[in-house]
Every structure is written in C-alpha cells, then in structure tokens.
C-alpha cells in the first residue's frame, strides 16, 4: 500500500474527504518526525512505539573495488510493534 492508497482507505474508513485524510496523515508524519528529532518517542498503545537509536561509526568495504570506506555515526528511526498489532497478525 502506498501513501495515496492509505489516504483513500482512511477517507473511506472515517467518511471524510481525501484532502482531510491527507492533511491528517501529513500532520501525523510531521509530528512523529519532530518528536524523533528531539530524541523523544511516540507510543501508541496496542499499535507500537517509534523511537530512535544511535548507530556507531564503522568501517565497511566497497563490494566492487574492495576499498575500505568509513561509515559515519548516525541516528536511525526504530519501530517496535505493540502486543495488539502482533496478535492481529497471528
């Protein structure tokens, strides 16, 4: 499912216009992004938790040339599924 299909599904589920659903989805994405940038977490009980994790700098290897390259440290987004979501899938 892509973003447009998700917007269509949300609009049909809650019986609002596609523009309203798109605005709500964009607001959700922007809010989660802002919170994660501040090293916070977004916890949606039953659905899951969005957090961040630091990845250390490492060295890697270019598979084509075999040359060693440095991979810089970075902050990665993480998502851990909640109990209700896991149970719904099984």
C-alpha positions in Angstrom: 0.0 0.0 0.0 1.4 3.4 -0.9 0.6 6.8 0.6 -2.3 7.6 -1.7 -3.9 4.2 -1.1 -3.6 4.8 2.6 -5.2 8.2 2.3 -8.1 6.6 0.3 -8.5 3.9 2.9 -8.5 6.5 5.8 -11.0 8.7 4.0 -13.4 5.7 3.4 -13.0 4.4 7.0 -13.9 7.7 8.7 -16.1 9.1 6.0 -14.1 12.3 5.3 -12.7 13.9 2.2 -9.4 12.7 0.8 -8.0 16.2 1.4 -8.9 16.0 5.1 -7.4 12.5 5.3 -4.2 13.6 3.6 -3.9 16.5 5.9 -4.3 14.3 9.0 -1.8 11.8 7.7 0.7 14.5 6.9 0.2 16.0 10.3 0.9 12.6 11.9 4.0 12.1 9.9 5.3 15.6 10.7 4.6 15.3 14.4 6.3 11.9 14.7 9.3 13.3 12.8 9.6 16.4 15.1 9.4 14.2 18.2 12.0 11.8 17.0 14.4 14.7 16.0 14.2 15.8 19.7 15.2 12.2 20.7 11.7 11.6 22.1 9.4 8.6 21.5 5.8 8.2 20.2 4.0 5.4 22.0 0.6 4.3 20.6 -0.7 1.7 23.0 -1.6 -1.5 21.2 -0.1 -0.4 17.9 3.6 0.3 18.6 6.4 2.7 19.6 8.5 4.9 17.4 12.0 5.6 18.9 15.5 6.4 17.7 18.8 4.6 18.2 22.3 5.7 17.7 24.5 3.8 15.2 28.2 3.9 15.8 30.7 4.9 13.1 32.1 1.8 11.4 34.2 0.8 8.5 32.8 -1.0 5.5 34.0 -2.4 2.2 33.0 -1.3 -1.3 31.9 -4.6 -2.9 33.0 -3.5 -6.4 36.5 -2.3 -5.6 37.2 -3.9 -2.2 38.3 -0.5 -0.9 37.7 0.2 2.8 35.3 3.1 3.5 34.2 4.9 6.6 30.5 4.8 7.5 29.7 7.8 9.8 27.7 7.6 13.0 24.0 8.3 12.6 20.7 8.3 14.3 18.2 5.7 13.0 14.4 5.5 13.5 13.1 2.4 15.1 9.6 0.9 15.3 8.6 -1.8 17.8 5.1 -3.3 17.2 2.7 -3.4 20.1 1.0 -6.5 21.5 -2.4 -5.9 19.9 -0.8 -5.4 16.4 1.2 -8.6 16.8 -1.8 -10.5 17.9 -3.9 -9.2 15.0 -1.4 -10.6 12.5 -1.2 -14.0 14.0 
